[in-house]
């Protein structure tokens, strides 16, 4: 019976092109991403249900947009017919489709797992009022949410929302759409003020600010680092780096090791910290004996584009 079920599930996964994809990802990597998704789900649900919702404070990005939609539907209908957990999934459905078609299947699977786990925890963890002080709700909610988002990004996963649009635009034309997040968050805090009073717009701004500061303290996705790779397999690594990132690679040929006097090749490139996990995997899988040096606090002049696959 179990064998028949496994075959049936295998056919379903193969029908949508997922069987070989999941097999290529590997059980260990998928487990690590899944555990990181659960950690994010726990922190985001705590921030939302213990601080944001009781204090009428709005989060940033897709979570805040889900709050807005849920609140507006409740005001119009008079009943809570669209919980935030469901609204969060609905907001991300078109973005998941966009990611699947335009960014990458692995990225989409990780993001989908994160969204589903987050929605599940938000739905089942009860809304609990710990304090009636809105400033405390804004500060603590923003800090907890920022920790969850920062840890997720450090693990190389995305919580969806505007991240998907940003990565899609970078992959298509190499351009950044930093104003998108600003516009979305501006709309969110304006609706917060219109629904609950303009003082709550200020509290939401405080929450978003604290969120971003804590997130940056844990992981700065836009932080650029210079990587230097000393390798005997430059062609293979350059091919893999080009396939994964939209960055140039400088090749320095005919270098010599001071101890072994062996001929080596040095590769130089600049990546973002968001791409660091993928970079490590490329090196470990294709040339585990390569020597890699990483320099932080890099300033870049000229064209620099970044995408994620």
C-alpha positions in Angstrom: 0.0 0.0 0.0 2.8 2.4 1.0 4.6 1.6 -2.3 1.6 2.4 -4.3 1.1 5.7 -2.5 4.8 6.6 -3.1 4.5 5.8 -6.8 1.3 7.9 -7.0 3.0 10.9 -5.3 6.0 10.4 -7.5 3.8 10.7 -10.6 2.1 13.8 -9.3 5.5 15.5 -8.5 6.9 14.4 -11.9 3.8 15.8 -13.7 4.6 19.3 -12.4 8.4 18.8 -12.9 9.1 18.6 -9.1 10.4 15.1 -8.7 13.8 15.6 -10.2 14.0 19.1 -8.8 13.5 17.9 -5.2 15.9 15.1 -5.8 18.5 17.6 -7.1 18.1 19.9 -4.1 19.0 17.1 -1.6 17.3 16.0 1.6 19.8 17.8 3.9 19.6 21.2 2.1 15.8 20.9 2.0 15.7 20.1 5.7 17.9 23.1 6.6 15.7 25.4 4.5 12.5 23.9 6.1 13.9 24.4 9.7 14.8 28.0 8.8 11.2 28.5 7.5 9.8 27.2 10.8 12.0 29.6 12.8 10.8 32.5 10.7 7.2 31.4 11.0 7.4 31.2 14.8 8.9 34.7 15.2 6.7 36.3 12.6 3.5 34.8 14.1 4.6 35.9 17.6 5.3 39.4 16.5 1.9 39.6 14.6 -0.4 37.9 17.2 1.2 39.2 20.4 2.1 42.7 19.4 1.0 44.0 16.0 -2.6 42.9 16.1 -3.4 43.8 19.7 -1.7 47.2 19.2 -3.3 47.9 15.8 0.3 48.2 14.5 1.0 47.2 10.9 4.0 45.3 9.6 6.0 46.0 6.4 5.7 44.3 3.1 3.4 41.4 2.3 2.5 40.8 6.0 1.4 44.4 6.4 -0.5 44.3 3.2 -2.3 41.1 4.4 -3.2 43.0 7.6 -4.6 45.8 5.6 -6.7 43.6 3.3 -8.0 41.6 6.3 -8.9 44.8 8.2 -10.7 46.4 5.2 -12.7 43.3 4.5 -13.7 43.1 8.2 -14.8 46.8 8.1 -16.9 46.3 4.9 -18.5 43.0 5.9 -18.7 43.4 9.6 -17.3 40.0 10.3 -13.8 38.5 10.3 -14.3 36.4 7.2 -10.8 36.8 5.8 -8.2 36.0 8.5 -4.7 37.4 8.1 -3.3 33.9 7.6 -5.4 33.4 4.5 -5.0 36.9 3.3 -1.2 36.4 3.4 -1.4 33.4 1.1 -3.7 35.3 -1.3 -1.3 38.2 -1.5 1.6 35.9 -2.4 -0.2 33.6 -4.9 0.5 35.9 -8.0 4.0 36.5 -6.7 4.7 32.8 -6.4 3.6 32.3 -10.0 5.9 35.1 -11.0 8.8 33.6 -9.1 8.2 30.1 -10.6 8.3 31.5 -14.1 10.9 34.2 -13.8 13.3 33.6 -10.9 13.8 29.9 -10.2 12.1 26.7 -9.1 14.3 26.1 -6.0 13.8 29.7 -4.9 10.0 29.3 -5.4 9.8 26.1 -3.4 11.7 27.6 -0.4 9.6 30.7 -0.5 6.3 28.8 -0.8 7.3 26.6 2.2 8.1 29.8 4.2 4.8 31.4 3.4 2.8 28.3 4.2 4.5 27.7 7.5 4.1 31.4 8.5 0.4 31.3 7.6 -0.1 28.1 9.5 1.5 29.5 12.7 -0.3 32.8 12.4 -3.6 30.9 12.1 -3.2 28.6 15.1 -1.3 30.8 17.6 -4.0 32.8 19.4 -4.0 36.6 19.4 -2.9 37.6 22.9 -2.8 41.1 24.4 0.4 41.4 26.4 0.2 45.2 26.8 -2.1 48.0 25.8 0.8 50.4 25.2 1.1 50.9 21.4 4.7 52.0 21.5 5.8 48.9 23.3 3.8 46.8 20.8 5.5 48.6 17.9 9.0 48.3 19.3 8.8 44.7 20.5 6.8 43.6 17.5 9.3 45.2 15.1 12.3 43.7 16.9 10.9 40.2 16.9 9.8 40.4 13.2 13.2 41.9 12.3 14.9 39.0 14.0 12.8 36.5 12.1 13.3 38.1 8.7 17.0 38.6 9.3 17.5 35.0 10.3 15.5 33.8 7.2 17.7 35.9 4.9 20.8 34.7 6.6 19.7 31.1 5.8 19.1 32.1 2.2 15.3 32.0 2.1 12.7 34.6 1.3 9.4 35.4 3.1 7.9 36.4 -0.3 6.2 39.8 -0.9 8.2 42.6 -2.4 11.4 40.4 -2.3 10.0 38.4 -5.2 9.3 41.5 -7.4 12.8 42.9 -6.5 14.6 39.7 -7.5 12.5 39.3 -10.6 13.4 42.8 -11.8 17.1 42.4 -11.0 17.1 39.1 -13.0 15.4 40.6 -16.0 17.2 43.9 -16.4 19.7 44.1 -13.5 17.8 47.1 -12.0 17.0 47.7 -8.4 13.4 48.6 -7.4 14.1 49.9 -3.9 11.3 52.4 -4.2 8.8 49.6 -4.4 9.2 48.7 -0.7 9.0 52.4 0.2 5.7 52.9 -1.7 4.1 49.7 -0.3 5.0 50.5 3.2 3.8 54.1 2.7 0.4 52.8 1.6 0.3 50.4 4.6 1.0 53.0 7.3 -1.4 55.5 5.6 -4.3 53.0 5.8 -3.3 52.2 9.4 -3.8 55.9 10.2 -7.1 56.1 8.3 -8.5 53.0 10.0 -7.5 53.4 13.6 -6.3 57.0 14.0 -3.3 58.9 12.7 -1.3 58.1 15.8 -1.3 54.5 14.7 0.4 55.5 11.5 3.3 56.7 13.7 3.4 53.5 15.7 3.5 51.5 12.4 6.4 53.6 11.2 8.2 52.9 14.5 7.6 49.2 14.0 8.9 49.2 10.4 12.0 51.2 11.5 12.8 48.9 14.3 12.2 45.9 12.1 14.7 47.2 9.5 17.3 48.0 12.1 17.2 44.6 13.7 17.1 42.9 10.3 20.2 44.8 9.2 22.0 44.0 12.5 21.5 40.2 11.8 21.9 40.2 8.1 22.4 43.0 5.6 21.2 41.6 2.2 22.6 44.6 0.2 26.1 44.3 1.9 28.7 43.6 -0.7 31.7 41.4 -0.2 34.7 40.8 -2.5 35.6 37.1 -3.0 39.0 35.9 -4.1 39.1 32.2 -5.2 42.5 30.5 -5.8 41.7 27.4 -7.9 42.9 24.9 -10.4 39.5 24.6 -12.0 38.7 28.2 -13.1 36.6 27.3 -16.2 34.2 25.2 -14.2 33.8 27.7 -11.4 33.4 30.7 -13.8 30.7 28.7 -15.6 28.8 27.9 -12.3 29.1 31.5 -11.0 27.8 32.9 -14.3 24.9 30.5 -14.2 23.9 31.5 -10.7 24.8 35.2 -10.5 24.6 38.2 -12.7 28.1 39.4 -11.7 31.3 39.7 -13.6 34.4 37.6 -12.7 38.0 38.8 -13.2 40.4 36.0 -14.1 44.1 36.3 -13.1 46.1 33.6 -14.8 49.5 32.1 -14.2 49.7 32.8 -10.5 52.1 30.7 -8.4 51.7 29.3 -4.9 54.5 30.5 -2.6 54.9 27.1 -0.9 54.0 24.5 -3.5 55.1 26.6 -6.5 52.1 25.1 -8.4 50.4 27.2 -11.1 47.0 28.5 -10.0 44.3 30.8 -11.3 42.8 33.6 -9.2 39.1 34.6 -9.6 37.9 37.9 -8.3 34.2 38.9 -8.0 31.8 40.9 -5.8 28.6 39.4 -4.5 26.0 40.4 -1.9 25.6 38.7 1.5 22.2 37.5 0.3 24.1 35.4 -2.3 26.7 34.2 0.1 25.1 30.8 0.9 24.7 29.9 -2.8 28.3 31.0 -3.4 29.5 28.7 -0.7 27.6 25.8 -2.1 29.0 26.4 -5.6 32.6 26.3 -4.2 32.1 23.3 -2.0 30.4 21.2 -4.7 32.7 22.1 -7.6 36.1 22.7 -6.1 36.2 21.9 -2.3 40.0 22.3 -2.4 39.9 25.9 -3.6 41.2 28.7 -1.3 38.6 31.4 -0.8 39.2 34.8 0.8 36.3 37.1 1.6 36.7 40.9 2.2 33.8 42.9 3.6 32.9 46.6 3.5 33.5 46.8 -0.3 32.7 49.9 -2.2 31.8 49.5 -5.9 32.0 52.1 -8.6 30.4 51.5 -12.0 27.7 49.0 -12.9 26.8 46.4 -10.3 23.7 44.2 -10.8 22.4 41.5 -8.6 19.9 38.7 -9.1 19.0 35.4 -7.5 18.2 32.2 -9.2 
